[in-house]
Amino acid sequence: MFPFSHPSGSTPTAPRPFGLLVRHFFDRLFDNEIVSRGSDASLGLAQILAVLALPGIFIPLFLYPKYSDLASRYPLYFRFPKGLWLLPPAVRQETAAAADRFFFVSLAMVVVGLVTVLKWETLFPDRRDFAVLGVLPLRHGTIFKAKLVSLLLFLGVFILALNGVPALSFSVFTLVGRKVSFSYAALSVLGHATGVCAASVFISFLFVALEGVLINILSYRMFLRLSPYIQVLSIVALFMAFFLAPRLEDSLDSFRKTNNPLARWLPAYWFVGLCELVRGNRDPVLRAWGWRGVEALGLVVALSLVTYAISYTRHVRRMLEAADNLAVERSRPLAILTRLLGRWVLRHPLEQASFYFVAQTVMRSNRQRLFLAGYVGVGFALVFQGLVTTFTRFRQPVPATDALLSIPLILSFFTLSGMRFIFSIPSELRANWVFQMTENRNRQACLAGVRKSMFALVIVPLFAALLPFYILLWNVERALLQTVFGVTMSWILVEVLLLNFHKIPFTCTFLPGKANITMFGVLYFLAFTTYAYTMAALESFLLASPIRMAIFVAVAAPVLWRLIAFRNQLLDEGTGFVFEDKREPAVQTLDLSS
């Protein structure tokens, strides 16, 4: 008997192709090729699920004192709207629970929506899958079913990790201090779980249906061109929805009492209504919202499955037919712009190389675009909140309030910070040997091209787009002064962000967990509030007179010169560019020999 033969002497059954395909596609959804080699910081399935479960574990614990206080006759912890404190404790708890369920529904929709959008390109098998699997004796139907099952498992794991714990803990906490039957408590748990899970399934299948529809109505080339923009806009919309959730949460009770028609177009309200529908709430408005959520969920799931099945074969055929016909054509205006930049802006060859390398990577790499879109989405969400507050408070003409002046500062802060972050995310690690072999000591020219790429991709387009808005809002002189201030502050921010940057963008491995997240978050928050809001108050003072703005520019010029000189000094003292991000050694020496 052979040492590895089956104990009974029979040949062991080979694993089924379907199961292997499901595991292959499922593992592909968790690919992580950007982490530094030899590090233990790679995010596996267990780590990702643990991170997703944290909000569901801790948020109900923070809410428990509120519901415990609401159960008393004279609550002290929770502040009710006028007159609501006269209601019985049970009614107070139910009113507060509906608003908090809106938060959990919104959180589930945003997180699952972001996961689906980030995996937009893997919802269907790509060209690499068919290059490998197409030569095997496998039916296309088997590959299709395996891909669909892996996608459903992927979404199911995320939905369960995000919503499993709060469905039980939060529902129990809302009943503290009340004598209720077991069936009522079970319906509360079931209602919350049904609402948040239905909301998660709705938003994920909504994006699947959107991709299926686009594949059916667009050519493959047009689909590839539009997909990145749709992903970016979807991420921005999801972040805006998350930051606007507190306003909608505060309006839930008034919308319910008045049966506001606006609620018919807000999916989060539908699934809050579905929670109450399953729990047996008799309120007609909430029940109507719940049934609308059921109809929307059924429509989206049916549409996504139909379009997925129909577009699957067409997607495969178009992808294979267009494999050799996807060359990028260079437009004439772009060629003219390139010549102008080479003649007047990018004098040094290394500047040109780093500038175009950064620009092409940002424009073509989907991974970098999505990370940058997350930063931009947070900025637009904060800007939208400020606009809503400003334009509902003032009548025309709108004064130069801090909220309006902070718009370009907020957008520039998050966009430039996002650019600095994606510089640390590698694009194709296997190709960084080219940069390691061609590196020389003229590192200042390389980073000068990186700095100019941030100007060309962020600062110039941003303030050129906002200038007409401020001209219409105020006048030409005030708008120009505002642009000068914003560009100056953005330039200072660029120099600060690149102060200790000793890498060629997109060529170094990424080591998550190296920085102190708590300290970094505090510093990031302080930097943002100072840059966006404190500087907006200073700008309001400077806009009163062109002389004040001229004095500010005169003071900022030596600050910029000193930052540039200090950055160049750090580059000269360094040992070279970093291509492998490593952890700090456990035992550090003083390095006195150097």
C-alpha positions in Angstrom: 0.0 0.0 0.0 1.3 3.4 -0.9 1.8 5.7 2.1 -0.7 8.2 0.9 -3.4 5.8 -0.4 -6.9 5.8 0.9 -7.4 3.7 4.1 -10.0 1.5 2.5 -7.9 0.9 -0.6 -10.2 2.9 -2.9 -9.2 6.0 -4.7 -10.3 9.2 -2.9 -12.9 11.2 -4.5 -11.5 14.3 -6.3 -12.9 17.6 -5.3 -15.7 18.9 -7.5 -14.8 21.6 -10.0 -17.8 23.8 -8.8 -16.5 23.9 -5.2 -13.0 24.7 -6.3 -14.3 27.5 -8.5 -16.4 29.0 -5.7 -13.4 29.0 -3.4 -11.1 30.4 -6.1 -13.5 33.3 -6.9 -14.2 33.9 -3.2 -10.4 34.1 -2.4 -10.0 36.5 -5.3 -12.3 38.9 -3.6 -9.9 39.2 -0.7 -6.7 39.5 -2.8 -4.2 41.9 -1.2 -1.1 42.5 -3.3 0.0 45.8 -1.9 1.3 44.8 1.6 5.0 44.7 2.3 6.6 41.3 2.0 7.5 39.6 5.2 5.1 41.6 7.3 2.2 40.3 9.4 0.0 43.2 8.6 -1.9 41.7 5.7 -5.7 42.0 6.1 -7.2 38.5 6.0 -10.8 37.6 6.2 -10.8 37.3 10.0 -9.2 40.7 10.5 -11.7 42.4 8.0 -14.7 40.8 9.7 -13.4 41.8 13.2 -13.1 45.4 12.1 -16.6 45.3 10.6 -18.0 43.8 13.8 -16.5 46.5 16.1 -19.2 49.2 15.5 -22.0 46.6 16.1 -20.4 45.6 19.4 -19.5 49.0 20.9 -22.3 51.3 19.6 -25.1 49.4 21.4 -23.1 49.5 24.6 -22.8 53.3 24.4 -26.6 53.5 23.7 -27.5 51.3 26.7 -27.4 54.2 29.3 -29.8 56.2 27.2 -32.4 53.5 27.1 -31.9 52.7 30.8 -32.5 56.4 31.5 -35.6 56.5 29.2 -37.1 53.7 31.2 -37.2 55.9 34.3 -40.1 58.3 35.0 -37.9 61.4 35.0 -35.1 60.9 32.4 -31.9 62.9 32.8 -29.6 61.5 30.2 -31.6 62.0 27.1 -33.0 65.3 25.9 -36.3 65.1 24.2 -38.0 67.6 21.9 -40.4 69.9 23.5 -43.4 68.1 25.1 -42.1 64.5 24.3 -40.9 64.0 27.9 -44.6 63.9 28.9 -45.1 60.6 27.1 -44.9 57.3 28.9 -41.4 55.7 29.1 -42.3 52.9 26.6 -43.3 55.5 24.0 -40.0 57.4 24.6 -38.0 54.2 24.1 -39.9 53.4 20.9 -39.4 56.9 19.5 -35.7 56.8 20.3 -35.3 53.3 19.0 -36.7 54.2 15.6 -34.2 57.0 15.2 -31.3 54.7 16.2 -32.5 52.0 13.9 -32.2 54.6 11.1 -28.5 55.0 12.1 -27.9 51.2 11.9 -29.7 51.0 8.6 -27.7 53.9 7.1 -24.4 52.4 8.4 -25.2 49.0 6.9 -26.1 50.6 3.5 -23.0 52.7 3.3 -20.5 50.0 4.4 -22.0 47.2 2.2 -22.4 49.7 -0.7 -18.8 50.7 -0.4 -17.7 47.1 -0.4 -19.7 46.3 -3.5 -18.5 49.4 -5.4 -14.8 48.6 -4.5 -15.3 45.1 -5.9 -17.1 46.5 -9.0 -14.5 44.9 -11.4 -14.7 41.5 -9.8 -18.5 41.1 -9.9 -17.9 39.5 -13.3 -15.1 37.2 -14.2 -12.2 39.2 -15.8 -9.9 38.4 -18.7 -7.4 36.7 -16.4 -10.0 34.2 -15.2 -11.0 33.2 -18.7 -7.4 33.1 -19.9 -6.8 30.5 -17.2 -10.2 28.8 -16.9 -11.1 29.0 -20.6 -8.7 26.2 -21.6 -10.1 23.8 -19.0 -13.0 21.5 -19.7 -15.5 23.6 -17.8 -18.8 24.9 -19.0 -19.5 28.6 -19.0 -22.6 27.8 -16.9 -20.5 26.2 -14.2 -18.2 29.3 -14.1 -21.2 31.6 -14.0 -22.9 29.7 -11.1 -19.6 29.6 -9.2 -19.0 33.3 -9.6 -22.6 34.1 -8.5 -22.4 31.8 -5.4 -19.0 33.3 -4.4 -20.4 36.8 -4.8 -23.5 35.9 -2.6 -21.2 34.3 0.0 -18.9 37.4 0.0 -21.8 39.8 0.5 -23.5 37.5 3.1 -20.3 37.3 5.2 -20.0 41.1 5.3 -23.7 41.6 6.0 -23.7 39.0 8.9 -20.5 40.5 10.4 -21.8 44.0 10.3 -25.4 43.4 11.5 -25.3 40.2 13.5 -24.3 41.5 16.9 -26.4 44.7 17.0 -29.5 42.9 15.8 -29.5 41.1 19.2 -27.8 43.5 21.6 -29.4 46.7 20.5 -32.9 45.2 20.3 -32.6 43.9 23.8 -31.2 47.2 25.1 -34.3 49.0 23.8 -36.5 46.9 26.0 -34.6 47.5 29.3 -36.9 48.3 32.2 -40.0 47.1 30.5 -42.0 43.9 31.1 -42.5 42.3 27.7 -43.3 38.8 26.5 -40.7 36.6 24.9 -42.5 36.8 21.5 -42.4 40.6 21.6 -38.7 40.5 22.3 -38.1 38.0 19.6 -40.0 40.1 17.1 -37.9 43.1 18.1 -34.7 41.2 17.3 -36.2 39.8 14.1 -37.5 43.2 13.0 -34.1 44.9 13.4 -32.2 42.0 11.7 -34.7 42.0 8.8 -34.5 45.8 8.3 -30.7 46.1 8.3 -30.1 42.9 6.3 -32.7 43.9 3.7 -31.1 47.4 3.4 -27.7 45.8 2.9 -29.0 43.4 0.3 -30.8 46.2 -1.5 -27.8 48.5 -1.8 -25.5 45.7 -2.9 -27.9 44.3 -5.5 -28.6 47.9 -6.7 -25.0 48.2 -7.8 -25.0 44.7 -9.3 -28.1 45.7 -11.3 -26.5 49.0 -12.3 -23.5 47.2 -13.7 -25.6 44.6 -15.5 -27.7 47.3 -17.1 -24.6 49.2 -18.3 -23.0 46.1 -19.7 -26.2 45.4 -21.8 -26.7 49.0 -23.1 -23.0 50.0 -23.7 -20.2 48.7 -25.8 -17.3 47.0 -23.9 -15.0 49.9 -24.7 -17.5 52.5 -23.4 -18.2 50.4 -20.4 -14.5 50.3 -19.5 -14.4 54.1 -19.9 -17.4 54.9 -17.8 -16.9 52.3 -15.0 -14.2 54.3 -13.1 -16.4 57.5 -13.1 -19.4 55.6 -11.9 -17.4 54.0 -9.1 -16.0 57.4 -8.1 -19.5 59.0 -8.1 -21.0 56.1 -6.2 -18.3 56.4 -3.5 -18.9 60.2 -3.2 -22.7 59.6 -3.0 -22.3 57.0 -0.3 -20.1 59.2 1.9 -22.5 62.1 1.4 -25.4 59.9 2.5 -23.5 58.8 5.6 -22.7 62.4 6.7 -26.2 63.5 6.0 -27.7 60.6 8.0 -27.8 62.6 11.3 -30.0 65.3 9.7 -32.4 62.7 8.3 -32.4 60.8 11.6 -33.6 63.9 13.4 -36.3 64.4 10.8 -37.7 60.9 11.0 -40.3 61.6 13.6 -41.6 64.7 11.9 -41.6 63.0 8.5 -43.7 60.2 10.1 -46.2 62.5 11.7 -46.7 64.6 8.5 -46.3 61.7 6.1 -43.8 63.8 4.2 -43.6 62.7 0.5 -39.8 63.1 0.6 -39.6 59.9 2.6 -40.8 58.0 -0.4 -37.5 58.6 -2.1 -35.2 57.9 0.9 -34.4 54.1 1.0 -33.2 54.3 4.6 -36.7 55.3 5.7 -38.1 52.3 3.8 -36.1 49.8 5.8 -36.7 51.5 9.1 -40.4 51.1 8.2 -39.6 47.4 7.4 -38.2 47.0 10.9 -41.4 48.3 12.4 -43.5 46.3 10.0 -41.9 43.0 11.2 -42.1 44.1 14.8 -45.9 44.6 14.4 -46.0 48.3 14.7 -49.5 49.6 13.7 -48.4 53.0 12.6 -49.8 53.4 9.0 -47.0 55.6 7.8 -44.2 53.3 9.0 -46.0 50.3 7.5 -46.3 52.0 4.2 -42.6 52.8 4.3 -41.9 49.1 5.1 -44.0 47.8 2.2 -42.3 50.2 -0.1 -39.0 48.7 1.0 -40.2 45.2 0.3 -41.3 46.2 -3.2 -38.0 48.0 -3.9 -36.0 45.1 -2.6 -37.8 42.6 -4.7 -37.5 44.8 -7.8 -33.8 45.3 -7.4 -33.0 41.7 -6.7 -35.0 40.5 -9.7 -33.4 43.1 -11.9 -29.9 42.3 -10.8 -30.4 38.5 -11.3 -31.9 39.0 -14.7 -29.3 41.5 -16.0 -26.5 39.4 -14.4 -27.7 36.3 -16.3 -28.3 38.1 -19.6 -25.2 40.2 -19.6 -22.8 37.4 -18.4 -22.5 35.8 -21.8 -22.4 39.1 -23.6 -19.7 40.4 -21.3 -17.5 37.3 -21.8 -17.9 37.5 -25.6 -17.2 41.3 -25.8 -14.3 41.0 -23.4 -12.6 38.3 -25.5 -13.3 40.0 -28.8 -12.0 43.4 -27.5 -8.8 42.0 -26.0 -6.6 43.2 -28.8 -8.5 46.4 -29.5 -8.1 48.5 -26.4 -5.2 50.7 -27.3 -5.3 54.2 -25.8 -5.3 56.9 -28.4 -3.6 60.2 -27.6 -5.8 63.2 -28.4 -4.4 66.3 -30.2 -5.2 68.7 -27.4 -3.4 66.5 -24.9 -0.3 66.3 -27.2 -0.3 70.1 -27.4 -0.6 70.4 -23.6 2.2 68.0 -23.2 4.6 70.0 -25.4 3.7 73.2 -23.5 4.3 71.6 -20.1 7.7 70.2 -21.3 8.8 73.6 -22.6 7.6 75.9 -19.8 6.9 73.9 -16.6 8.8 70.6 -16.7 12.4 71.6 -17.6 14.3 68.6 -16.1 13.9 65.1 -17.7 13.4 63.6 -14.2 10.7 66.1 -13.5 8.9 65.1 -16.7 9.3 61.4 -15.9 7.9 61.6 -12.4 5.2 64.0 -13.4 3.8 61.9 -16.2 4.3 58.7 -14.2 2.1 60.1 -11.4 -0.5 61.5 -13.8 -0.8 58.3 -15.8 -1.0 56.1 -12.8 -3.7 58.2 -11.1 -5.7 58.3 -14.4 -5.4 54.6 -15.2 -5.1 52.7 -12.0 -8.5 51.8 -10.6 -7.2 51.1 -7.1 -5.6 54.5 -6.7 -8.7 56.2 -8.1 -11.0 54.5 -5.6 -8.9 55.4 -2.6 -8.7 59.0 -3.8 -12.5 58.9 -4.4 -13.0 58.0 -0.7 -11.1 61.1 0.4 -13.0 63.3 -2.1 -16.3 61.8 -1.0 -15.7 62.9 2.6 -14.8 66.4 1.4 -17.9 66.8 -0.7 -20.1 65.5 2.1 -18.8 68.1 4.5 -19.1 70.8 1.8 -22.7 69.8 1.1 -23.5 70.1 4.7 -22.0 73.5 4.9 -23.9 74.6 1.7 -27.2 73.4 3.1 -26.7 75.3 6.3 -25.6 78.5 4.6 -28.2 78.7 1.9 -31.0 77.9 4.3 -29.9 80.6 6.8 -29.1 83.5 4.5 -30.9 85.2 1.6 -29.2 86.6 -1.4 -26.7 88.3 -1.6 -24.9 85.6 0.4 -22.3 87.1 2.7 -18.7 85.8 2.9 -19.3 83.4 5.7 -16.8 81.0 7.0 -18.8 78.1 5.6 -18.6 79.4 2.1 -14.9 80.3 2.4 -14.1 76.9 3.8 -15.4 75.0 0.7 -12.1 75.2 -1.4 -10.1 74.6 1.8 -12.0 71.4 2.7 -11.8 70.1 -0.9 -8.1 70.8 -1.3 -7.3 69.3 2.1 -9.0 66.0 1.5 -8.0 65.8 -2.2 -4.3 66.6 -1.5 -4.3 64.3 1.6 -5.8 61.6 -0.6 -3.1 62.1 -3.2 -0.4 61.8 -0.5 -2.0 58.6 0.7 -2.3 56.9 -2.7 1.4 57.7 -3.3 2.1 55.0 -0.7 -0.1 52.4 -2.4 1.9 50.5 -5.0 0.5 50.1 -8.5 2.6 47.2 -9.8 5.3 46.0 -7.4 6.9 43.6 -9.8 7.9 46.5 -12.0 9.6 48.7 -9.4 13.0 47.1 -10.3 13.1 49.7 -13.1 13.1 52.5 -10.6 15.6 50.8 -8.3 18.1 50.3 -11.1 17.8 53.9 -12.6 17.8 55.8 -9.3 20.4 58.5 -9.0 21.2 61.2 -6.5 19.1 63.9 -8.3 16.1 63.1 -6.1 15.0 66.7 -5.9 14.0 66.7 -9.5 11.9 63.6 -9.1 10.0 65.0 -6.2 9.6 68.3 -8.0 7.7 66.5 -10.7 5.6 64.8 -8.0 4.8 68.2 -6.4 3.9 69.7 -9.8 1.6 66.7 -10.5 -0.4 67.6 -7.4 -0.7 71.1 -8.7 -1.8 70.0 -12.1 -4.2 67.3 -11.0 -5.7 69.0 -7.9 -5.0 72.6 -7.2 -5.3 74.1 -10.7 -8.6 72.2 -11.7 -10.1 72.8 -8.3 -9.7 76.6 -8.1 -10.3 77.1 -11.8 -13.7 75.3 -11.3 -14.6 77.3 -8.2 -13.6 80.7 -9.5 -16.7 81.3 -11.7 -18.9 80.2 -8.7 -17.4 82.8 -6.4 -17.5 85.5 -9.2 -21.2 85.0 -9.5 -21.6 84.8 -5.8 -19.6 88.0 -5.0 -17.5 89.9 -7.5 -14.4 89.5 -9.5 -12.0 91.2 -7.1 -13.2 89.3 -4.0 -13.2 86.0 -6.0 -9.6 86.5 -7.2 -8.4 87.4 -3.7 -10.1 84.2 -2.4 -8.4 82.2 -5.1 -5.0 83.6 -4.2 -5.5 82.7 -0.6 -6.7 79.2 -1.4 -3.8 78.5 -3.8 -1.2 79.8 -1.3 -2.6 77.6 1.5 -2.8 74.6 -0.8 0.9 75.1 -1.8 1.9 75.2 1.9 -0.1 72.0 2.4 1.6 70.2 -0.5 5.0 71.1 0.9 4.0 69.8 4.4 2.6 66.6 3.0 5.8 65.9 1.0 8.2 67.0 3.7 9.2 63.5 4.8 8.3 61.7 1.6 11.4 59.7 0.4 9.7 57.5 -2.2 8.8 57.4 -5.8 5.0 57.3 -5.8 3.4 53.9 -6.4 6.7 52.0 -6.2 7.0 51.1 -2.5 5.3 48.3 -0.6 2.6 49.4 1.8 2.8 48.4 5.4 -0.6 49.0 7.2 -0.6 49.3 11.0 2.9 50.9 11.1 1.5 54.2 12.3 -0.2 54.9 15.6 -3.8 55.1 14.4 -5.1 57.0 17.5 -2.4 59.6 17.5 -2.6 59.9 13.7 -6.4 60.4 13.9 -6.1 63.1 16.5 -3.4 65.0 14.6 -5.3 64.6 11.3 -8.5 66.1 12.9 -6.6 69.0 14.4 -4.8 69.7 11.1 -8.1 69.6 9.2 -10.0 71.9 11.6 -7.1 74.3 11.6 -6.7 74.3 7.9 -10.3 74.4 6.8 -12.1 76.4 9.5 -9.5 78.5 11.3 -7.9 79.6 8.0 -11.4 80.4 6.7 -11.9 82.8 9.6 -8.5 84.3 8.8 -9.5 84.6 5.1 -12.7 86.4 6.0 -10.5 89.0 7.7 -8.1 89.3 4.8 -10.8 89.7 2.2 -11.8 93.0 3.6 -8.8 94.7 2.0 -6.4 93.8 -0.8 -3.5 95.2 1.3 -4.2 92.7 4.0 -4.1 89.9 1.4 -0.8 91.2 0.0 0.7 91.2 3.5 -0.4 87.6 3.9 1.3 86.6 0.7 4.4 88.4 1.7 4.5 86.5 5.0 3.7 83.1 3.3 6.4 83.4 0.7 9.4 82.9 3.2 7.5 80.1 4.9 7.2 78.3 1.6 10.9 79.0 0.8 11.9 77.6 4.2 9.7 74.4 3.7 11.2 73.8 0.3 14.8 74.3 1.6 14.2 72.0 4.6 12.7 69.3 2.3 15.7 69.4 -0.1 18.0 69.2 2.9 16.3 66.0 4.1 16.6 64.6 0.6 20.3 65.3 0.4 20.9 63.7 3.8 18.9 60.6 3.0 20.4 57.4 1.7 18.1 57.0 -1.3 14.5 56.3 -2.1 12.6 53.7 -0.1 11.2 50.7 -2.1 10.4 48.3 0.7 8.5 49.6 3.7 9.6 47.8 6.9 8.7 47.7 10.5 10.9 49.5 13.0 13.3 46.9 14.6 12.5 45.7 18.1 16.0 46.7 19.2 17.1 50.1 17.9 20.8 51.2 17.9 22.2 54.7 18.2 24.1 54.2 14.8 27.1 56.1 16.2 29.4 54.6 13.6 27.8 56.7 10.8 
